Amino acid sequence: MSDDTIRLVTVGRLIRRRGRLLTVLAVLGALAGYGTSALLPARYTTSASVLLPGAWEERELLTQAQVATSSVVLDRVTAGLGGTGAGGGGLRERVRAEAADGNIVRISGTAGTPEGAQRLADLVAREFVGFAARIVGDDADPEAAARLQALRQTVTRTARRVTELAEAAGPGTSVESVQTRTELAKLHTSLQEAMDKLEQAAPSAGKANMVVMGAAARPKDETPPTRTQLVAAGALLFFLLAVVGHLAAARVSRRLRTEAELAAALGAPPLGTLDVPDERSASGPEGGGLGARLRRLLGLDVRWEVPVPYASGGEAGLLVRHRRVCARLRDRSPGPEGLLVVVPEGDATARRAAGRLAAEAASAAAAGDGCPPLRVVEVPVDRPMVADRADESGALVVLGAGAWTAGEIGGIAEACADAGHELVGVVLAGPVRTRPARSARRGAAVPARPSGDETVEAAR
C-alpha cells in the first residue's frame, strides 16, 4: 500500500475492520469534549443597536464604533454595574462594537447569564450615546451657536415676510403683478435652500442626537461553542485522527505483499502461492492474556490494510495449488534428502500453509511421486537461528502476505546460509474465504480438516 493511492474503498475497509476501535476512540473524544465544556464557563451574547441620524461616512462610523469600546465608555459602564469586573480593561474582552448598514452601530455584550448579557449591552449603548452627546456639547462654541441661532431666526422671518408680500400682491393679471409674484416665489425658494444648507453646514448637524433602537433582546441559547458542539467536535476529531493515523501508518509501511517482492528480498525463486482458509484464529494473536483479549475485542487481531480475501475454489483448488508446489520442489530439490521448511515465528498463516504442504508432500512420497519429505521449523524473526544441516539438502521459506519487511526476512535468509542450507525457493501463503460447509443429507457428518499442528506431526 505504500506505493498505492489511498482510495475510498481503502477508507471503507478501514472503517469496517477497525469499527470497534474507531467507536471507542470517538467515545473518548466525546468525553474529552465534555470535559472541556465543563472547564469553560457558559457564555451568552446579545446586542443593542444605536442609530446615528444624518449623513455619515464609513470612516466616521468606524470611529464611532471604536469610541463605543473606548476606556472612557467602559469605565462608566463598570461604574454603572456596581464596580464589578476589572474596570474598562476587564470589559474590553466582553464588549464588541461594529458598524452596520444604515448608520447603525451594533454593540454586543457577553456575560455568564442571559440577564447579565442583556444588561451589559444596554448599559454600554446608553453610556456611548451619553458620551457622544457630551462630546458634541463640549466642542460647540457658545457665541458661535448664539450667532447661528440668530441667523436662523432672521432667515425664518425673512421667508415669512416674503410669503406675506406674495399673498398681498393679489391675483392681478397685469404683467407687473405676475413678475412680482414670480420674483417673490424665487426669493422664497432661495431662502429655503439657504436655510437647508445652513443646517447641513452647522457643526455636528444631525449628528448629535444618537438614538438607542430599543433594549437588547435577552439571549436564549449559549454562545458557541456549546457543550453539544464540543462533544461532537471531540468525537469527530478523535475519529478523524484515528483514520488519518491508520492511513499514514499503512502509507509508510514497508511490509512485502507480493510473491515477487518476497523472492527478491530472500534471493530465492518463487515457487507459488498457497491458499489458507481465512479464520480468525489463523491471523489473531496467540494466547489468552488480557492484551490478547483486548486486541480481539477491539478488532486489532485482524489486519485492515490487506485486501479482502478472494473466494476459495474449494478443497479441489487448495489441493491443486499444494500439488503444484510439491512438483516444483521435486524438480528443484538439490538431493534426495528432505527439505527444511522455515516459517517465521508468529506467522500463523504461513505455519498452517507449511503444515498442509508437509502433509501433501508426505502423501505424494507415499504414493511414489518422488516429492522430498518436508520438516517444518519456526524461526524467531528478531534473532533468527536455524539448525545446522543434517538430513536436509536445502531450505524452503514459507511467508504470509503482508506480514514482514525485507529486513526481517533478510535475516532468515542469512540464518539459512550460516547453517549451510541452500534456499530452493519461497512460497507465499495467503488467506482465502471459504463457503460454509453444508450438512450432508440423512445426517451424514462432514469430515473435519486437520489443523496445522496435526499436519506437521503427520509429516514428521
Residue, then its C-alpha position, 0 to 999 in steps of 0.5 A: m500500500s505504500d506505493d498505492t493511492i489511498r482510495l475510498v474503498t481503502v477508507g471503507r475497509l478501514i472503517r469496517r475492520r477497525g469499527r470497534l476501535l474507531t467507536v471507542l476512540a470517538v467515545l473518548g473524544a466525546l468525553a474529552g469534549y465534555g470535559t472541556s465544556a465543563l472547564l469553560p464557563a457558559r457564555y451568552t451574547t446579545s446586542a443593542s443597536v444605536l442609530l446615528p441620524g444624518a449623513w455619515e461616512e464609513r470612516e466616521l462610523l468606524t470611529q464611532a464604533q471604536v469610541a463605543t469600546s473606548s476606556v472612557v465608555l467602559d469605565r462608566v459602564t463598570a461604574g454603572l454595574g456596581g464596580t464589578g469586573a476589572g474596570g474598562g480593561g476587564l470589559r474590553e474582552r466582553v464588549r464588541a462594537e461594529a458598524a452596520d448598514g444604515n448608520i447603525v452601530r451594533i454593540s454586543g455584550t457577553a456575560g455568564t447569564p442571559e440577564g447579565a448579557q442583556r444588561l451589559a449591552d444596554l448599559v454600554a449603548r446608553e453610556f456611548v450615546g451619553f458620551a457622544a452627546r457630551i462630546v458634541g456639547d463640549d466642542a460647540d462654541p457658545e457665541a458661535a451657536a448664539r450667532l447661528q441661532a440668530l441667523r436662523q431666526t432672521v432667515t425664518r422671518t425673512a421667508r415669512r415676510v416674503t410669503e406675506l408680500a406674495e399673498a398681498a400682491g393679489p391675483g392681478t393679471s397685469v404683467e407687473s403683478v405676475q413678475t412680482r409674484t414670480e420674483l417673490a416665489k424665487l426669493h422664497t425658494s432661495l431662502q429655503e435652500a439657504m436655510d437647508k444648507l445652513e443646517q447641513a453646514a452647522p457643526s455636528a448637524g444631525k449628528a448629535n442626537m444618537v438614538v438607542m433602537g430599543a433594549a437588547a433582546r435577552p439571549k436564549d441559547e449559549t454562545p458557541p461553542t456549546r457543550t453539544q458542539l464540543v462533544a461532537a467536535g471531540a468525537l469527530l476529531f478523535f475519529l478523524l485522527a484515528v483514520v488519518g493515523h491508520l492511513a499514514a501508518a499503512r502509507v509508510s509501511r514497508r511490509l512485502r505483499t507480493e510473491a515477487e517482492l518476497a523472492a527478491a528480498l530472500g534471493a530465492p525463486p518463487l515457487g507459488t502461492l498457497d491458499v489458507p482458509d481465512e479464520r480468525s484464529a489463523s491471523g489473531p494473536e496467540g494466547g489468552g492474556l488480557g492484551a490478547r483479549l483486548r486486541r480481539l475485542l477491539g478488532l486489532d487481531v485482524r489486519w485492515e490494510v490487506p485486501v479482502p480475501y478472494a473466494s476459495g475454489g474449494e478443497a479441489g483448488l487448495l489441493v491443486r495449488h499444494r500439488r503444484v508446489c510439491a512438483r516444483l520442489r521435486d524438480r528443484s530439490p538439490g538431493p534426495e534428502g528432505l527439505l527444511v521448511v522455515v516459517p517465521e515465528g508468529d506467522a500463523t498463516a504461513r505455519r498452517a500453509a507449511g503444515r498442509l504442504a508437509a502433509e501433501a508432500a508426505s502423501a505424494a512420497a507415499a504414493g511414489d511421486g518422488c516429492p522430498p519429505l518436508r520438516v517444518v521449523e519456526v524461526p524467531v524473526d528478531r534473532p533468527m537461528v536455524a539448525d545446522r544441516a543434517d538430513e536436509s539438502g536445502a531450505l524452503v521459506v514459507l511467508g504470509a502476505g503482508a506480514w514482514t519487511a525485507g529486513e526481517i526476512g533478510g535475516i532468515a535468509e542469512a540464518c539459512a546460509d550460516a547453517g549451510h542450507e541452500l534456499v530452493g525457493v519461497v512460497l507465499a501463503g495467503p488467506v482465502r474465504t471459504r463457503p460454509a460447509r453444508s450438512a450432508r443429507r440423512g445426517a451424514a457428518v462432514p469430515a473435519r480438516p486437520s489443523g496445522d499442528e496435526t499436519v506437521e506431526a503427520a509429516r514428521 
